[in-house]
Amino acid sequence: MRLLVANHPYVDGNKRTALNTVELFYLLNGYHFAYEDESVRTILKEFAIQEQAVNIENVIEYCRTHAVPED
């Protein structure tokens, strides 16, 4: 997620691509990424604007707590 947003590989849609990639990763591994829209947008914006200031441990914990096993 971080690299897709911070490195800006596309002209437009970097944050959307990163979020969709994370969702697909969880889906392929039997989980649903039940994120909160505002929280994940804040994380993505921070990666895009000031990558070094983002606490990676907090992002990892956020992703862990919002990964719900598929039925």
C-alpha positions as CSV (number, residue, x, y, z in Angstrom):
1,M,0.0,0.0,0.0
2,R,2.7,2.4,1.0
3,L,4.8,2.0,-2.1
4,L,1.8,2.3,-4.5
5,V,0.8,5.6,-2.9
6,A,4.2,7.1,-2.1
7,N,6.0,6.4,-5.3
8,H,3.1,7.8,-7.5
9,P,3.5,5.2,-10.3
10,Y,0.3,6.5,-12.1
11,V,-0.8,10.0,-13.1
12,D,-4.1,9.5,-11.2
13,G,-5.6,6.9,-9.0
14,N,-2.6,5.8,-6.9
15,K,-4.6,5.8,-3.6
16,R,-7.5,3.9,-5.2
17,T,-5.2,1.4,-6.7
18,A,-3.4,0.9,-3.4
19,L,-6.7,0.3,-1.5
20,N,-8.0,-2.0,-4.2
21,T,-4.8,-4.0,-4.1
22,V,-5.0,-4.4,-0.3
23,E,-8.7,-5.5,-0.6
24,L,-7.7,-8.0,-3.3
25,F,-4.8,-9.3,-1.2
26,Y,-7.0,-10.0,1.8
27,L,-9.7,-11.5,-0.4
28,L,-7.2,-13.9,-2.0
29,N,-6.1,-14.9,1.5
30,G,-9.6,-15.6,2.8
31,Y,-10.3,-12.3,4.5
32,H,-12.4,-9.2,4.0
33,F,-10.8,-5.8,4.6
34,A,-13.6,-4.1,6.6
35,Y,-12.0,-0.6,6.7
36,E,-13.5,2.6,7.9
37,D,-13.6,5.0,5.0
38,E,-12.3,8.1,6.8
39,S,-9.5,6.3,8.6
40,V,-8.2,4.6,5.5
41,R,-8.4,7.8,3.5
42,T,-6.3,9.5,6.2
43,I,-3.7,6.8,6.0
44,L,-3.5,7.0,2.2
45,K,-3.2,10.8,2.3
46,E,-0.4,10.6,4.8
47,F,1.5,8.1,2.6
48,A,1.0,10.4,-0.4
49,I,2.0,13.6,1.3
50,Q,4.5,12.7,4.0
51,E,5.5,9.1,3.8
52,Q,8.3,9.3,6.4
53,A,5.9,10.7,9.1
54,V,3.6,7.7,9.0
55,N,3.9,5.2,11.8
56,I,4.0,1.9,10.0
57,E,3.3,-0.1,13.1
58,N,0.0,1.8,13.5
59,V,-0.9,1.0,9.9
60,I,-0.1,-2.7,10.3
61,E,-2.2,-2.8,13.5
62,Y,-5.1,-1.0,11.7
63,C,-4.9,-3.6,8.8
64,R,-4.8,-6.5,11.3
65,T,-7.8,-5.3,13.3
66,H,-9.9,-4.7,10.2
67,A,-9.2,-8.0,8.5
68,V,-12.3,-10.2,9.0
69,P,-12.2,-13.9,8.0
70,E,-14.5,-14.8,5.1
71,D,-17.3,-17.2,5.9
